[in-house]
Amino acid sequence: MTSVKIYSVCHNDFGDYQNDLIFPIQAGSAVSSKKLQMLSDDKGENISNKNPNYCELTAMYNIWKNNIKSDYVGFCHYRRHFAFNKINNKSALFTEKNINKSVFDKYGYNNNEFITDLISKYDVILPKKVNLERFTVEQQYKFYHPEKEWDALIETINELYPQYSKTATELYSQNEIHLYNIFIMKWDLFEEYMEFLFNILFNVEKKIEISTDPFHKRVFGFLGERLTALFVYKKLQEQDLKIAEIPLIFFHLDKVTENKLEAIEIEDKFNEFVDKNKDKKICLYGAGAFAEKLLGKFDFSKLNVVGFIDGNANNKAPTFKNYSVYSIDEIDQLNPDLIILTVLSPTYLMQTLKTLPQMSKYLNKITSDLFIF
């Protein structure tokens, strides 16, 4: 009988599902204070300590390098799983609020024979593509992440795998792509992909300075998402591979995540915001790469922006994109009516701001939903 192992990558105890095909594995075990009751990525040969930058890829590396073979090997996330019995459904996502057996049973997980038979019909299984709307794959990455990361990726592909260069140009000029570092592959393809993936990423790591920002430091996880599609796209050009696209179950999907993945068009939203708030005194919080992108795209001169507030103002230039930069301690002298978070991780930032006494009387004036993608 065909052997299948699908690893559900976790970083916390989310009540993750497990059966004879699904195996939860803790990513970043070597750098976590929590030791979860599941497989871990720090056994044998591993890069578990790189998890803050490589995300779920540290679990893949561990399975690959320690030769934990099965006919098919797959990876999903604690809140993203394949909806196997929805393979013929046009939807890309099925949203659920709770991670439990009854929910998984709705999607065929109570029938391992059905899942195994389905998987064995294909060489590769991927989630459905994400439509990036107004962006190409390259544009989307460069808008939300430091451009030097992408440039280093393309340079490395051209150096190490020149046979992929044309394919990369074609794929990354499109406006849809398979994402999430989620897939199921035959073991021989998986081994080849792992060699390809980590050879590229380890070389990119030598060329870039890894950000300390909580979001941007996950750089190799983000780049890895784009390499899965490239590898499969190239193999499709070379071989007669059988590939299936299967919808995903998303657990605890919130609007922040949904919008970031779908890259929703927000020009109209911005104009509506201007109409409602053009007479207010506004501060922007976060004088960084994402703010620079936003200032380049949207006309902030329509608003009464008095400057930037930044938690690291003392280490920054006194102005940013022609706006003065102030520290949190100077917020009272600005006394803004509204504070717009111009960062990619507003939820994380809000948790920090809530702990700062200087911000206590301004918390109800903060908005983050304007630039949630």
C-alpha positions in Angstrom: 0.0 0.0 0.0 1.2 3.5 -0.8 2.7 5.2 2.3 1.8 8.8 2.9 3.1 11.2 5.6 1.8 14.8 5.9 3.5 16.9 8.5 1.5 19.7 10.1 4.0 22.4 11.1 3.3 24.0 14.5 4.9 26.5 16.8 2.5 26.3 19.6 -0.2 24.0 21.0 -3.2 24.7 18.9 -5.0 21.4 19.5 -3.6 20.2 16.2 -5.2 17.3 14.5 -3.4 13.9 14.1 -4.2 10.6 12.5 -2.4 7.9 10.7 -1.5 10.3 7.8 -1.1 13.6 9.6 1.9 14.2 12.0 2.2 17.4 13.9 5.8 18.7 14.1 7.1 21.6 16.2 9.2 24.0 14.1 11.9 26.0 15.9 12.1 23.5 18.8 15.7 24.5 19.4 14.9 28.1 20.0 11.5 27.6 21.8 10.9 27.6 25.5 8.0 25.3 24.8 8.4 21.6 24.2 5.3 20.4 22.6 4.1 16.7 22.7 4.8 16.0 19.1 7.6 15.5 16.6 10.3 18.2 16.7 12.7 19.6 14.1 15.7 19.7 16.3 16.5 15.9 16.2 19.4 14.6 14.1 20.7 16.9 11.4 18.7 20.1 11.6 18.6 23.9 11.2 16.0 24.3 14.0 17.8 27.4 15.3 17.2 29.2 12.0 13.4 28.9 12.4 12.9 32.7 13.1 14.1 33.3 9.5 13.2 30.0 7.8 9.7 29.4 9.4 8.2 26.0 8.4 11.2 25.2 6.2 13.2 24.0 9.3 10.7 21.2 9.6 11.1 20.2 6.0 14.8 20.3 6.3 14.7 17.9 9.3 12.5 15.4 7.5 14.6 15.5 4.4 18.1 15.3 6.0 17.1 12.5 8.4 15.8 10.5 5.5 12.3 9.9 7.1 11.0 8.3 3.9 7.5 7.6 2.7 6.2 7.2 -0.8 4.6 10.6 -0.5 5.6 13.4 1.9 3.6 16.6 2.5 3.6 19.7 4.6 0.7 21.9 5.8 0.3 24.3 8.8 -1.5 24.0 12.0 -4.3 26.2 10.6 -4.0 25.3 6.9 -4.8 21.8 5.7 -5.9 20.3 2.4 -9.7 19.9 2.0 -9.3 16.6 0.3 -12.9 15.8 -0.5 -13.3 19.3 -2.1 -10.8 18.6 -4.9 -13.5 19.4 -7.5 -14.8 22.5 -5.8 -14.0 25.9 -7.4 -13.4 27.5 -4.0 -9.8 28.0 -2.9 -10.6 28.2 0.9 -13.0 26.8 3.4 -12.9 28.7 6.7 -13.4 27.0 10.0 -13.2 28.4 13.5 -12.2 25.3 15.5 -9.5 22.7 15.1 -11.1 19.4 16.0 -11.8 16.0 14.6 -15.4 16.7 13.6 -14.3 19.6 11.4 -11.6 17.5 9.8 -14.1 14.7 9.2 -16.1 17.1 7.1 -13.2 17.2 4.6 -12.5 13.5 4.3 -10.0 13.0 7.1 -12.1 10.1 8.6 -11.3 8.0 5.5 -7.5 7.5 5.2 -8.0 5.1 2.3 -9.8 7.7 0.3 -7.0 10.3 0.9 -4.3 7.8 0.1 -6.0 6.7 -3.1 -6.5 10.3 -4.1 -2.8 11.3 -3.4 -1.5 8.3 -5.3 -3.0 9.5 -8.5 -0.7 12.5 -8.7 3.0 13.4 -8.5 2.5 16.7 -6.8 -0.5 18.2 -4.9 -0.6 22.0 -4.3 -3.1 24.5 -2.9 -5.0 26.5 -5.4 -3.2 29.6 -6.7 -3.5 33.0 -5.0 -4.5 35.8 -7.3 -2.4 38.9 -6.6 -4.8 41.2 -8.4 -2.9 44.4 -9.3 0.6 42.9 -8.7 2.8 40.5 -10.6 4.6 38.0 -8.3 7.7 40.1 -8.4 5.9 43.4 -7.8 4.0 41.9 -4.9 7.1 40.7 -3.1 8.9 44.0 -3.6 5.9 46.0 -2.4 5.7 44.1 0.9 9.3 43.2 1.5 12.8 44.7 1.0 13.6 44.7 -2.7 17.2 43.6 -2.1 15.8 40.2 -0.9 14.1 39.6 -4.2 17.1 40.8 -6.2 19.4 38.4 -4.3 17.0 35.6 -5.0 16.9 36.2 -8.7 20.7 36.7 -8.8 21.2 33.4 -7.0 18.8 31.5 -9.3 20.7 32.8 -12.3 24.0 31.8 -10.9 23.2 28.3 -9.6 20.3 27.3 -11.8 20.6 29.2 -15.1 18.3 26.7 -16.7 15.5 28.1 -14.4 16.1 31.7 -15.4 13.6 31.9 -18.3 11.0 30.0 -16.3 11.5 32.3 -13.3 11.0 35.4 -15.6 7.8 33.8 -17.0 6.4 32.7 -13.6 7.2 35.9 -11.6 5.7 38.1 -14.3 2.3 36.5 -13.7 -0.3 37.7 -11.2 -1.1 34.4 -9.5 1.0 31.8 -7.8 0.9 28.8 -5.4 1.9 30.0 -1.9 2.1 28.9 1.7 4.9 26.3 1.6 2.2 23.7 1.5 2.4 20.7 -0.8 2.5 16.9 -1.2 5.1 15.2 -3.4 6.5 11.9 -4.3 9.6 11.4 -2.2 12.1 11.6 -5.1 10.7 14.9 -6.2 10.7 16.1 -2.6 14.4 15.3 -2.3 15.2 17.1 -5.5 13.2 20.1 -4.4 14.9 20.3 -1.0 18.3 20.3 -2.7 17.1 23.1 -5.0 15.4 25.1 -2.2 18.1 25.1 0.4 21.0 25.5 -2.1 19.4 28.7 -3.2 18.3 30.0 0.2 21.6 29.3 1.9 23.4 31.3 -0.8 20.9 34.1 -0.6 21.5 34.2 3.2 25.1 35.0 2.5 24.2 38.0 0.4 21.6 39.9 2.4 21.3 41.5 5.9 18.4 39.8 7.7 16.0 42.3 9.1 15.3 42.4 12.9 11.6 43.4 12.2 9.3 40.6 13.5 7.7 40.3 10.1 10.6 40.8 7.7 13.0 38.5 9.5 10.9 35.6 8.2 12.6 36.3 4.8 13.5 32.7 3.8 10.0 31.4 4.6 8.6 34.1 2.2 11.2 33.4 -0.5 10.6 29.6 -0.1 6.9 30.1 -1.0 8.0 31.5 -4.3 10.5 28.7 -5.0 8.0 25.9 -4.6 6.0 27.2 -7.5 9.2 27.8 -9.6 10.4 24.2 -9.0 7.0 22.7 -9.9 6.5 25.0 -12.9 9.9 24.0 -14.3 9.3 20.3 -13.8 6.0 20.6 -15.6 7.9 22.0 -18.6 10.4 19.1 -18.5 8.3 16.1 -17.5 4.7 14.7 -17.8 3.9 15.3 -14.2 0.4 14.8 -12.8 -0.5 17.7 -10.6 -3.6 18.4 -8.6 -4.8 21.6 -7.0 -6.8 21.1 -3.8 -8.6 23.8 -1.8 -7.4 24.5 1.8 -9.1 24.6 5.1 -8.2 27.8 6.9 -8.6 27.8 10.7 -9.0 31.0 12.6 -8.8 33.0 9.4 -9.1 36.7 10.3 -9.5 39.7 8.0 -5.8 40.7 8.4 -4.5 37.5 7.1 -7.1 37.2 4.4 -6.4 40.7 3.1 -2.6 40.2 3.1 -2.9 37.0 1.1 -5.3 38.4 -1.4 -3.6 41.9 -1.8 -6.9 43.7 -1.9 -7.2 46.9 -3.9 -7.5 49.8 -1.5 -7.3 53.0 -3.5 -11.1 53.6 -3.0 -10.7 52.8 0.7 -7.9 55.4 1.0 -10.0 58.1 -0.7 -12.9 57.4 1.6 -10.6 57.7 4.5 -9.3 61.1 3.3 -12.9 62.4 2.9 -13.7 61.5 6.5 -10.4 62.6 8.2 -8.9 65.4 6.1 -9.4 67.9 8.9 -7.8 65.8 11.6 -4.2 66.1 12.9 -2.6 62.8 11.9 0.6 61.0 12.9 2.0 58.0 11.1 3.5 55.3 13.2 6.5 53.4 11.8 9.1 55.2 9.6 10.3 52.1 7.7 10.3 50.3 4.4 6.5 49.6 4.3 5.8 53.3 5.1 8.0 54.3 2.3 6.1 52.1 -0.1 2.8 53.6 1.1 4.0 57.1 0.7 5.1 56.3 -2.8 1.7 54.9 -3.8 -0.9 57.1 -2.0 -1.2 60.9 -1.8 -0.8 61.7 1.8 -0.7 65.4 1.1 -4.5 65.2 1.1 -4.2 64.6 4.8 -2.9 66.8 7.6 0.1 64.6 8.5 2.2 66.3 11.2 4.9 63.7 11.2 6.0 60.2 12.0 6.2 58.6 15.4 8.7 55.7 15.7 9.8 53.6 18.6 13.4 53.7 17.2 13.4 57.4 16.4 16.7 58.0 18.3 18.5 55.8 15.8 16.8 57.3 12.7 17.3 60.5 10.7 15.3 63.5 11.9 13.1 63.4 8.8 11.7 60.6 6.8 10.3 61.2 3.3 10.1 65.0 4.1 8.2 64.3 7.4 9.7 64.9 10.8 10.3 61.8 12.9 9.4 62.0 16.6 10.0 59.6 19.5 7.1 58.1 21.5 8.1 60.4 24.4 7.3 63.4 22.1 3.7 62.3 21.3 2.1 64.7 23.8 3.6 67.8 22.0 2.0 66.5 18.8 -1.3 65.6 20.4 -2.7 63.9 17.3 -6.4 63.3 16.6 -5.5 60.1 14.8 -2.5 57.7 14.5 -2.2 55.5 11.4 0.0 52.4 11.8 2.1 52.2 8.7 3.7 48.8 9.4 3.2 45.3 8.0 2.5 43.8 11.4 0.0 46.1 13.1 -1.4 43.4 15.5 2.1 42.8 16.9 2.8 46.5 17.2 -0.5 47.2 19.0 0.4 44.6 21.6 3.6 46.5 22.3 2.0 50.0 22.3 -0.5 48.8 24.9 2.3 48.3 27.3 3.7 51.8 27.0 2.4 54.4 29.4 3.1 57.3 27.0 0.6 55.7 24.6 -2.2 55.0 27.1 -4.4 58.0 26.2 -3.9 57.6 22.5 -4.8 53.9 22.1 -8.4 54.7 21.0 -7.0 57.1 18.4 -5.0 54.4 16.6 -6.2 52.8 13.4 -4.5 49.9 11.6 -7.2 48.8 9.2 -6.5 51.4 6.5 -3.4 49.5 5.3 -4.3 45.9 6.1 -3.7 43.8 3.1 
